[in-house]
Amino acid sequence: MDMVFPAPARSVAGDDLLDAYPWPEEARWVRAMMVTTLDGAAAGRDGLSGSISSAVDGEVFDAVRRLADAVLVGAGTLRAEEYGPMRASAADAERRAAAGQAPAPRLAVVSGSLDLPWALPVWADSTLTPLVLTGPSPDPAALTTAREHAEVVFLADLEPASLLAALTDRGLRRVVCEGGPSLLEAVVAADLLDEADITLSPVFAGTSTTPRTGGPDEVARLDLVHLITAEGYVMARYVRPGHR
Ligand SMILES: NC(=O)c1ccc[n+]([C@@H]2O[C@H](COP(=O)([O-])OP(=O)(O)OC[C@H]3O[C@@H](n4cnc5c(N)ncnc54)[C@H](OP(=O)(O)O)[C@@H]3O)[C@@H](O)[C@H]2O)c1
């Protein structure tokens, strides 16, 4: 892969890529990781992001989440995508321990319904038991099932401020929100996003494949930090103004 901005261009791979996505020393930092098509779709015709992604996007995806404390996703994403177990390599576990972090990122799923794909190995095979963030009074039968697979956290509401406070309360301050579009939209609308790591995929997929979402009242502008390109994909890192 080539980092073409900032100049001069240079090639990046492996841990260089990890270094290209540093976690600032803020009390909390929320980054988004998403892939989008040329026509703004968040998934291909099969309703999955994998069909608009690629191995090079996958490498960046890994670099963005490797040193996170929490991977935050909406229930819609977990229902659509095959989320694998959250683990870290031995080298990353050491790196994490040196930084005072838990041995692997912790999955946090936002769901009011608790209608989640409980057969996925992400529940039982992750290093840390996943969290499920839900409302104050979920369906009792669904709650019983959820408790067999995850640590359930009850919140007064599922607004982004409440979700992120629940993570911070558990010491999870480096948060990567991997979508989907509905959850990300809510985080942006609440003005709680610090960084956007966006991959532009060189395909048109039809924008009808993107779930309909609302939007922030005002456009939220970020600063470009870098552009990496490989095989026609463009991986951009943007951060809040003033945090470069
Ligand atoms: N391109 C990408 O990088 C990317 C990334 C992720 C996902 N995707 C794609 O996006 C699609 C799923 O996205 P989505 O937007 O439908 O789902 P989503 O944002 O992952 O999840 C939405 C669900 O989250 C729960 N939720 C609770 N509080 C919420 C809040 N404040 N804001 C938003 N959601 C809240 C609700 O679950 P309950 O219904 O359980 O109450 C809601 O139905 C799939 O096609 C997936 O493949 C693409």
py3Dmol code that shows the C-alpha trace and the ligand (Angstrom):
import py3Dmol

protein = """\
ATOM      1  CA  MET A   1       0.000   0.000   0.000  1.00  0.00           C
ATOM      2  CA  ASP A   2       1.104   3.563  -0.625  1.00  0.00           C
ATOM      3  CA  MET A   3       0.497   6.538   1.617  1.00  0.00           C
ATOM      4  CA  VAL A   4       0.063   9.294  -0.956  1.00  0.00           C
ATOM      5  CA  PHE A   5      -0.871  12.067   1.475  1.00  0.00           C
ATOM      6  CA  PRO A   6       0.902  13.668   3.223  1.00  0.00           C
ATOM      7  CA  ALA A   7       3.717  14.053   0.697  1.00  0.00           C
ATOM      8  CA  PRO A   8       6.132  12.565  -0.050  1.00  0.00           C
ATOM      9  CA  ALA A   9       4.365   9.288  -0.798  1.00  0.00           C
ATOM     10  CA  ARG A  10       5.727   6.190   0.955  1.00  0.00           C
ATOM     11  CA  SER A  11       4.846   2.557   1.172  1.00  0.00           C
ATOM     12  CA  VAL A  12       3.161   1.274   4.370  1.00  0.00           C
ATOM     13  CA  ALA A  13       2.659  -2.278   5.627  1.00  0.00           C
ATOM     14  CA  GLY A  14       2.330  -4.310   8.826  1.00  0.00           C
ATOM     15  CA  ASP A  15       3.035  -2.317  11.975  1.00  0.00           C
ATOM     16  CA  ASP A  16       3.644   0.875   9.908  1.00  0.00           C
ATOM     17  CA  LEU A  17      -0.046   0.675   9.198  1.00  0.00           C
ATOM     18  CA  LEU A  18      -0.788   0.354  12.909  1.00  0.00           C
ATOM     19  CA  ASP A  19       1.333   3.461  13.532  1.00  0.00           C
ATOM     20  CA  ALA A  20      -0.727   5.322  10.935  1.00  0.00           C
ATOM     21  CA  TYR A  21      -3.798   4.951  13.200  1.00  0.00           C
ATOM     22  CA  PRO A  22      -2.549   6.152  16.613  1.00  0.00           C
ATOM     23  CA  TRP A  23      -4.904   6.522  19.569  1.00  0.00           C
ATOM     24  CA  PRO A  24      -4.646  10.034  21.022  1.00  0.00           C
ATOM     25  CA  GLU A  25      -4.226  10.379  24.785  1.00  0.00           C
ATOM     26  CA  GLU A  26      -7.734  11.760  25.291  1.00  0.00           C
ATOM     27  CA  ALA A  27      -9.966  10.622  28.150  1.00  0.00           C
ATOM     28  CA  ARG A  28     -12.107   9.101  25.392  1.00  0.00           C
ATOM     29  CA  TRP A  29     -11.602   8.819  21.651  1.00  0.00           C
ATOM     30  CA  VAL A  30     -14.300   7.560  19.290  1.00  0.00           C
ATOM     31  CA  ARG A  31     -13.326   6.541  15.783  1.00  0.00           C
ATOM     32  CA  ALA A  32     -15.540   5.203  13.040  1.00  0.00           C
ATOM     33  CA  MET A  33     -14.424   2.565  10.549  1.00  0.00           C
ATOM     34  CA  MET A  34     -16.605   2.215   7.464  1.00  0.00           C
ATOM     35  CA  VAL A  35     -16.316   1.289   3.801  1.00  0.00           C
ATOM     36  CA  THR A  36     -18.413   3.097   1.218  1.00  0.00           C
ATOM     37  CA  THR A  37     -18.868   2.732  -2.541  1.00  0.00           C
ATOM     38  CA  LEU A  38     -18.501   5.482  -5.140  1.00  0.00           C
ATOM     39  CA  ASP A  39     -22.275   5.960  -4.947  1.00  0.00           C
ATOM     40  CA  GLY A  40     -22.354   6.010  -1.142  1.00  0.00           C
ATOM     41  CA  ALA A  41     -23.631   2.488  -0.434  1.00  0.00           C
ATOM     42  CA  ALA A  42     -22.593   0.784   2.814  1.00  0.00           C
ATOM     43  CA  ALA A  43     -23.138  -2.727   1.455  1.00  0.00           C
ATOM     44  CA  GLY A  44     -23.266  -4.590  -1.835  1.00  0.00           C
ATOM     45  CA  ARG A  45     -26.318  -6.189  -3.438  1.00  0.00           C
ATOM     46  CA  ASP A  46     -26.069  -9.052  -0.936  1.00  0.00           C
ATOM     47  CA  GLY A  47     -26.532  -6.616   1.962  1.00  0.00           C
ATOM     48  CA  LEU A  48     -22.987  -7.245   3.223  1.00  0.00           C
ATOM     49  CA  SER A  49     -20.046  -4.887   3.450  1.00  0.00           C
ATOM     50  CA  GLY A  50     -17.641  -7.680   2.501  1.00  0.00           C
ATOM     51  CA  SER A  51     -18.833  -7.537  -1.096  1.00  0.00           C
ATOM     52  CA  ILE A  52     -17.652  -3.920  -1.429  1.00  0.00           C
ATOM     53  CA  SER A  53     -14.473  -4.444   0.599  1.00  0.00           C
ATOM     54  CA  SER A  54     -11.174  -6.192  -0.198  1.00  0.00           C
ATOM     55  CA  ALA A  55      -8.066  -7.631   1.406  1.00  0.00           C
ATOM     56  CA  VAL A  56      -6.358  -4.222   1.471  1.00  0.00           C
ATOM     57  CA  ASP A  57      -9.360  -2.634   3.180  1.00  0.00           C
ATOM     58  CA  GLY A  58      -9.301  -5.598   5.571  1.00  0.00           C
ATOM     59  CA  GLU A  59      -5.693  -4.815   6.520  1.00  0.00           C
ATOM     60  CA  VAL A  60      -6.623  -1.244   7.372  1.00  0.00           C
ATOM     61  CA  PHE A  61      -9.749  -2.447   9.219  1.00  0.00           C
ATOM     62  CA  ASP A  62      -7.499  -4.624  11.405  1.00  0.00           C
ATOM     63  CA  ALA A  63      -5.011  -1.820  12.044  1.00  0.00           C
ATOM     64  CA  VAL A  64      -7.817   0.520  13.082  1.00  0.00           C
ATOM     65  CA  ARG A  65      -9.275  -1.899  15.651  1.00  0.00           C
ATOM     66  CA  ARG A  66      -6.181  -3.814  16.916  1.00  0.00           C
ATOM     67  CA  LEU A  67      -5.424  -1.500  19.839  1.00  0.00           C
ATOM     68  CA  ALA A  68      -9.012  -0.475  20.593  1.00  0.00           C
ATOM     69  CA  ASP A  69     -10.568  -1.059  24.018  1.00  0.00           C
ATOM     70  CA  ALA A  70     -14.062  -1.547  22.582  1.00  0.00           C
ATOM     71  CA  VAL A  71     -15.597  -2.351  19.191  1.00  0.00           C
ATOM     72  CA  LEU A  72     -19.056  -0.767  19.186  1.00  0.00           C
ATOM     73  CA  VAL A  73     -21.656  -1.984  16.676  1.00  0.00           C
ATOM     74  CA  GLY A  74     -25.393  -1.668  16.188  1.00  0.00           C
ATOM     75  CA  ALA A  75     -27.525  -4.802  16.301  1.00  0.00           C
ATOM     76  CA  GLY A  76     -28.263  -4.459  12.571  1.00  0.00           C
ATOM     77  CA  THR A  77     -24.597  -4.958  11.756  1.00  0.00           C
ATOM     78  CA  LEU A  78     -24.310  -8.050  13.899  1.00  0.00           C
ATOM     79  CA  ARG A  79     -27.502  -9.465  12.343  1.00  0.00           C
ATOM     80  CA  ALA A  80     -26.069  -8.895   8.843  1.00  0.00           C
ATOM     81  CA  GLU A  81     -22.365  -9.606   9.167  1.00  0.00           C
ATOM     82  CA  GLU A  82     -20.456 -12.702  10.324  1.00  0.00           C
ATOM     83  CA  TYR A  83     -18.574 -11.182  13.242  1.00  0.00           C
ATOM     84  CA  GLY A  84     -15.655 -13.396  14.265  1.00  0.00           C
ATOM     85  CA  PRO A  85     -14.276 -13.698  17.814  1.00  0.00           C
ATOM     86  CA  MET A  86     -12.473 -10.647  19.241  1.00  0.00           C
ATOM     87  CA  ARG A  87      -8.935 -11.761  20.014  1.00  0.00           C
ATOM     88  CA  ALA A  88      -5.461 -10.284  19.779  1.00  0.00           C
ATOM     89  CA  SER A  89      -2.187 -11.790  18.594  1.00  0.00           C
ATOM     90  CA  ALA A  90       0.428 -12.526  21.267  1.00  0.00           C
ATOM     91  CA  ALA A  91       2.441  -9.486  20.116  1.00  0.00           C
ATOM     92  CA  ASP A  92      -0.603  -7.227  20.301  1.00  0.00           C
ATOM     93  CA  ALA A  93      -1.580  -8.622  23.706  1.00  0.00           C
ATOM     94  CA  GLU A  94       1.912  -7.666  24.951  1.00  0.00           C
ATOM     95  CA  ARG A  95       1.653  -4.251  23.365  1.00  0.00           C
ATOM     96  CA  ARG A  96      -1.753  -3.798  24.988  1.00  0.00           C
ATOM     97  CA  ALA A  97      -0.518  -4.931  28.403  1.00  0.00           C
ATOM     98  CA  ALA A  98       2.341  -2.412  28.204  1.00  0.00           C
ATOM     99  CA  ALA A  99      -0.252   0.314  27.575  1.00  0.00           C
ATOM    100  CA  GLY A 100      -2.391  -0.888  30.501  1.00  0.00           C
ATOM    101  CA  GLN A 101      -5.082  -2.311  28.250  1.00  0.00           C
ATOM    102  CA  ALA A 102      -7.055  -5.558  28.464  1.00  0.00           C
ATOM    103  CA  PRO A 103      -5.635  -8.409  26.335  1.00  0.00           C
ATOM    104  CA  ALA A 104      -8.113  -7.885  23.466  1.00  0.00           C
ATOM    105  CA  PRO A 105     -10.805  -5.461  22.320  1.00  0.00           C
ATOM    106  CA  ARG A 106     -14.243  -5.987  23.856  1.00  0.00           C
ATOM    107  CA  LEU A 107     -17.286  -6.161  21.588  1.00  0.00           C
ATOM    108  CA  ALA A 108     -20.194  -3.912  22.615  1.00  0.00           C
ATOM    109  CA  VAL A 109     -23.473  -4.400  20.760  1.00  0.00           C
ATOM    110  CA  VAL A 110     -26.319  -1.878  20.943  1.00  0.00           C
ATOM    111  CA  SER A 111     -29.750  -3.504  20.853  1.00  0.00           C
ATOM    112  CA  GLY A 112     -33.144  -2.565  22.212  1.00  0.00           C
ATOM    113  CA  SER A 113     -34.814  -5.744  20.940  1.00  0.00           C
ATOM    114  CA  LEU A 114     -32.080  -8.211  22.039  1.00  0.00           C
ATOM    115  CA  ASP A 115     -32.899 -10.024  18.823  1.00  0.00           C
ATOM    116  CA  LEU A 116     -29.281 -10.969  18.117  1.00  0.00           C
ATOM    117  CA  PRO A 117     -27.536 -13.829  16.273  1.00  0.00           C
ATOM    118  CA  TRP A 118     -26.595 -15.862  19.341  1.00  0.00           C
ATOM    119  CA  ALA A 119     -25.082 -18.713  17.306  1.00  0.00           C
ATOM    120  CA  LEU A 120     -22.135 -16.520  16.214  1.00  0.00           C
ATOM    121  CA  PRO A 121     -18.805 -17.602  17.767  1.00  0.00           C
ATOM    122  CA  VAL A 122     -18.128 -13.985  18.715  1.00  0.00           C
ATOM    123  CA  TRP A 123     -20.036 -14.546  21.983  1.00  0.00           C
ATOM    124  CA  ALA A 124     -18.290 -17.649  23.319  1.00  0.00           C
ATOM    125  CA  ASP A 125     -14.920 -17.457  21.593  1.00  0.00           C
ATOM    126  CA  SER A 126     -13.898 -13.846  22.199  1.00  0.00           C
ATOM    127  CA  THR A 127     -11.174 -13.253  24.782  1.00  0.00           C
ATOM    128  CA  LEU A 128     -13.502 -10.960  26.757  1.00  0.00           C
ATOM    129  CA  THR A 129     -17.229 -11.593  27.199  1.00  0.00           C
ATOM    130  CA  PRO A 130     -19.082  -9.183  24.893  1.00  0.00           C
ATOM    131  CA  LEU A 131     -21.296  -6.428  26.281  1.00  0.00           C
ATOM    132  CA  VAL A 132     -24.854  -5.901  25.108  1.00  0.00           C
ATOM    133  CA  LEU A 133     -26.124  -2.377  25.748  1.00  0.00           C
ATOM    134  CA  THR A 134     -29.893  -2.335  26.012  1.00  0.00           C
ATOM    135  CA  GLY A 135     -32.767  -0.232  27.351  1.00  0.00           C
ATOM    136  CA  PRO A 136     -34.212  -0.248  30.862  1.00  0.00           C
ATOM    137  CA  SER A 137     -36.844  -2.958  30.378  1.00  0.00           C
ATOM    138  CA  PRO A 138     -36.091  -5.444  27.600  1.00  0.00           C
ATOM    139  CA  ASP A 139     -38.288  -8.416  26.772  1.00  0.00           C
ATOM    140  CA  PRO A 140     -37.792 -10.927  29.659  1.00  0.00           C
ATOM    141  CA  ALA A 141     -37.394 -14.031  27.450  1.00  0.00           C
ATOM    142  CA  ALA A 142     -34.920 -12.261  25.170  1.00  0.00           C
ATOM    143  CA  LEU A 143     -33.042 -11.049  28.243  1.00  0.00           C
ATOM    144  CA  THR A 144     -32.686 -14.585  29.607  1.00  0.00           C
ATOM    145  CA  THR A 145     -31.088 -15.684  26.328  1.00  0.00           C
ATOM    146  CA  ALA A 146     -28.870 -12.610  26.155  1.00  0.00           C
ATOM    147  CA  ARG A 147     -27.525 -13.257  29.655  1.00  0.00           C
ATOM    148  CA  GLU A 148     -26.407 -16.728  28.608  1.00  0.00           C
ATOM    149  CA  HIS A 149     -24.072 -15.187  26.025  1.00  0.00           C
ATOM    150  CA  ALA A 150     -23.108 -11.695  27.109  1.00  0.00           C
ATOM    151  CA  GLU A 151     -22.878  -9.198  29.932  1.00  0.00           C
ATOM    152  CA  VAL A 152     -26.059  -7.168  29.601  1.00  0.00           C
ATOM    153  CA  VAL A 153     -25.900  -3.480  30.508  1.00  0.00           C
ATOM    154  CA  PHE A 154     -29.204  -1.675  31.108  1.00  0.00           C
ATOM    155  CA  LEU A 155     -29.307   1.976  30.150  1.00  0.00           C
ATOM    156  CA  ALA A 156     -32.026   4.582  30.645  1.00  0.00           C
ATOM    157  CA  ASP A 157     -31.858   5.257  26.898  1.00  0.00           C
ATOM    158  CA  LEU A 158     -29.782   4.179  23.898  1.00  0.00           C
ATOM    159  CA  GLU A 159     -28.603   7.660  22.953  1.00  0.00           C
ATOM    160  CA  PRO A 160     -24.918   7.805  21.943  1.00  0.00           C
ATOM    161  CA  ALA A 161     -23.952   9.784  25.068  1.00  0.00           C
ATOM    162  CA  SER A 162     -25.365   7.027  27.274  1.00  0.00           C
ATOM    163  CA  LEU A 163     -23.730   4.273  25.207  1.00  0.00           C
ATOM    164  CA  LEU A 164     -20.304   5.888  25.352  1.00  0.00           C
ATOM    165  CA  ALA A 165     -20.611   6.728  29.056  1.00  0.00           C
ATOM    166  CA  ALA A 166     -21.353   3.047  29.740  1.00  0.00           C
ATOM    167  CA  LEU A 167     -18.116   2.125  27.965  1.00  0.00           C
ATOM    168  CA  THR A 168     -16.030   4.804  29.669  1.00  0.00           C
ATOM    169  CA  ASP A 169     -17.400   3.675  33.063  1.00  0.00           C
ATOM    170  CA  ARG A 170     -15.874   0.270  32.312  1.00  0.00           C
ATOM    171  CA  GLY A 171     -12.516   1.754  31.381  1.00  0.00           C
ATOM    172  CA  LEU A 172     -13.168   1.351  27.649  1.00  0.00           C
ATOM    173  CA  ARG A 173     -11.966   4.703  26.339  1.00  0.00           C
ATOM    174  CA  ARG A 174     -10.554   3.831  22.915  1.00  0.00           C
ATOM    175  CA  VAL A 175     -13.705   3.078  20.974  1.00  0.00           C
ATOM    176  CA  VAL A 176     -14.012   2.045  17.337  1.00  0.00           C
ATOM    177  CA  CYS A 177     -17.563   2.245  16.033  1.00  0.00           C
ATOM    178  CA  GLU A 178     -17.811  -0.175  13.111  1.00  0.00           C
ATOM    179  CA  GLY A 179     -21.328   0.922  12.199  1.00  0.00           C
ATOM    180  CA  GLY A 180     -23.714   0.312  10.859  1.00  0.00           C
ATOM    181  CA  PRO A 181     -24.898   3.475   9.197  1.00  0.00           C
ATOM    182  CA  SER A 182     -27.776   3.986  11.678  1.00  0.00           C
ATOM    183  CA  LEU A 183     -25.575   3.862  14.757  1.00  0.00           C
ATOM    184  CA  LEU A 184     -22.832   5.944  13.153  1.00  0.00           C
ATOM    185  CA  GLU A 185     -25.393   8.540  12.092  1.00  0.00           C
ATOM    186  CA  ALA A 186     -26.596   8.813  15.687  1.00  0.00           C
ATOM    187  CA  VAL A 187     -23.032   9.209  17.005  1.00  0.00           C
ATOM    188  CA  VAL A 188     -22.294  11.947  14.438  1.00  0.00           C
ATOM    189  CA  ALA A 189     -25.610  13.705  15.122  1.00  0.00           C
ATOM    190  CA  ALA A 190     -24.727  13.737  18.833  1.00  0.00           C
ATOM    191  CA  ASP A 191     -21.367  15.332  17.920  1.00  0.00           C
ATOM    192  CA  LEU A 192     -19.444  12.524  19.618  1.00  0.00           C
ATOM    193  CA  LEU A 193     -17.265  11.331  16.740  1.00  0.00           C
ATOM    194  CA  ASP A 194     -13.552  12.192  16.939  1.00  0.00           C
ATOM    195  CA  GLU A 195     -12.176  10.315  13.932  1.00  0.00           C
ATOM    196  CA  ALA A 196     -13.525   8.827  10.711  1.00  0.00           C
ATOM    197  CA  ASP A 197     -11.526   6.077   9.001  1.00  0.00           C
ATOM    198  CA  ILE A 198     -13.310   5.708   5.709  1.00  0.00           C
ATOM    199  CA  THR A 199     -12.477   3.409   2.819  1.00  0.00           C
ATOM    200  CA  LEU A 200     -13.675   4.436  -0.622  1.00  0.00           C
ATOM    201  CA  SER A 201     -14.304   1.312  -2.668  1.00  0.00           C
ATOM    202  CA  PRO A 202     -13.900   1.634  -6.459  1.00  0.00           C
ATOM    203  CA  VAL A 203     -17.367   0.256  -7.234  1.00  0.00           C
ATOM    204  CA  PHE A 204     -20.954   1.358  -7.743  1.00  0.00           C
ATOM    205  CA  ALA A 205     -23.397  -0.833  -5.818  1.00  0.00           C
ATOM    206  CA  GLY A 206     -26.671   1.106  -5.969  1.00  0.00           C
ATOM    207  CA  THR A 207     -27.536   3.432  -3.114  1.00  0.00           C
ATOM    208  CA  SER A 208     -30.791   1.562  -2.395  1.00  0.00           C
ATOM    209  CA  THR A 209     -28.594  -0.966  -0.559  1.00  0.00           C
ATOM    210  CA  THR A 210     -27.802   1.681   2.050  1.00  0.00           C
ATOM    211  CA  PRO A 211     -30.247   1.740   4.980  1.00  0.00           C
ATOM    212  CA  ARG A 212     -32.180   5.009   5.204  1.00  0.00           C
ATOM    213  CA  THR A 213     -30.895   7.096   8.050  1.00  0.00           C
ATOM    214  CA  GLY A 214     -31.410  10.620   9.310  1.00  0.00           C
ATOM    215  CA  GLY A 215     -28.556  13.050   9.486  1.00  0.00           C
ATOM    216  CA  PRO A 216     -26.986  15.708  11.636  1.00  0.00           C
ATOM    217  CA  ASP A 217     -28.675  19.132  11.697  1.00  0.00           C
ATOM    218  CA  GLU A 218     -25.483  20.665  10.409  1.00  0.00           C
ATOM    219  CA  VAL A 219     -22.695  19.179   8.343  1.00  0.00           C
ATOM    220  CA  ALA A 220     -19.806  18.013  10.508  1.00  0.00           C
ATOM    221  CA  ARG A 221     -16.444  18.770   8.927  1.00  0.00           C
ATOM    222  CA  LEU A 222     -13.261  16.864   9.754  1.00  0.00           C
ATOM    223  CA  ASP A 223      -9.608  17.347   8.834  1.00  0.00           C
ATOM    224  CA  LEU A 224      -7.835  14.936   6.490  1.00  0.00           C
ATOM    225  CA  VAL A 225      -4.783  13.289   8.116  1.00  0.00           C
ATOM    226  CA  HIS A 226      -3.750  10.759   5.484  1.00  0.00           C
ATOM    227  CA  LEU A 227      -4.715   8.936   2.312  1.00  0.00           C
ATOM    228  CA  ILE A 228      -3.552   5.391   1.652  1.00  0.00           C
ATOM    229  CA  THR A 229      -4.226   3.720  -1.648  1.00  0.00           C
ATOM    230  CA  ALA A 230      -3.944   0.180  -2.995  1.00  0.00           C
ATOM    231  CA  GLU A 231      -5.704  -1.697  -5.788  1.00  0.00           C
ATOM    232  CA  GLY A 232      -8.030   1.216  -6.511  1.00  0.00           C
ATOM    233  CA  TYR A 233      -9.207   1.533  -2.885  1.00  0.00           C
ATOM    234  CA  VAL A 234      -8.621   4.791  -0.997  1.00  0.00           C
ATOM    235  CA  MET A 235      -8.310   4.608   2.780  1.00  0.00           C
ATOM    236  CA  ALA A 236      -8.680   8.012   4.430  1.00  0.00           C
ATOM    237  CA  ARG A 237      -8.173   9.037   8.044  1.00  0.00           C
ATOM    238  CA  TYR A 238     -10.015  12.163   9.178  1.00  0.00           C
ATOM    239  CA  VAL A 239     -10.035  13.672  12.679  1.00  0.00           C
ATOM    240  CA  ARG A 240     -11.852  16.465  14.479  1.00  0.00           C
ATOM    241  CA  PRO A 241     -10.409  19.883  13.609  1.00  0.00           C
ATOM    242  CA  GLY A 242      -7.497  20.705  15.880  1.00  0.00           C
ATOM    243  CA  HIS A 243      -6.593  17.089  16.695  1.00  0.00           C
ATOM    244  CA  ARG A 244      -4.108  16.276  13.935  1.00  0.00           C
TER     245      ARG A 244
END
"""
ligand_1 = """\
48
LIG
N -19.952 -0.318 4.967
C -19.625 -0.598 6.202
O -18.500 -0.341 6.620
C -20.642 -1.253 7.101
C -20.380 -1.352 8.470
C -21.346 -1.925 9.272
C -22.526 -2.370 8.709
N -22.736 -2.265 7.385
C -23.994 -2.701 6.771
O -25.021 -1.887 7.301
C -26.216 -2.666 7.439
C -26.699 -2.587 8.870
O -26.757 -1.240 9.243
P -27.984 -0.579 10.004
O -27.818 0.889 9.936
O -29.232 -1.215 9.511
O -27.781 -1.144 11.482
P -26.889 -0.769 12.752
O -26.613 0.688 12.846
O -25.745 -1.707 12.849
O -27.882 -1.214 13.901
C -29.142 -0.574 14.088
C -29.772 -1.208 15.298
O -29.042 -0.843 16.451
C -29.908 -0.724 17.563
N -29.895 0.619 18.122
C -30.217 0.912 19.368
N -30.034 2.195 19.635
C -29.611 2.751 18.531
C -29.247 4.075 18.200
N -29.270 5.081 19.094
N -28.883 4.328 16.949
C -28.819 3.342 16.052
N -29.116 2.042 16.319
C -29.518 1.763 17.567
C -31.268 -1.124 17.060
O -31.306 -2.527 17.311
P -32.572 -3.372 17.740
O -33.387 -3.448 16.502
O -32.032 -4.677 18.190
O -33.245 -2.621 18.846
C -31.195 -0.812 15.586
O -32.109 -1.575 14.839
C -25.873 -4.060 6.987
O -26.232 -4.180 5.633
C -24.376 -4.114 7.130
O -23.807 -5.037 6.249
C -21.823 -1.700 6.579
"""
view = py3Dmol.view(width=600, height=400)
view.addModel(protein, "pdb")
view.setStyle({"model": 0}, {"cartoon": {"style": "trace"}})
view.addModel(ligand_1, "xyz")
view.setStyle({"model": 1}, {"stick": {}})
view.zoomTo()
view.show()
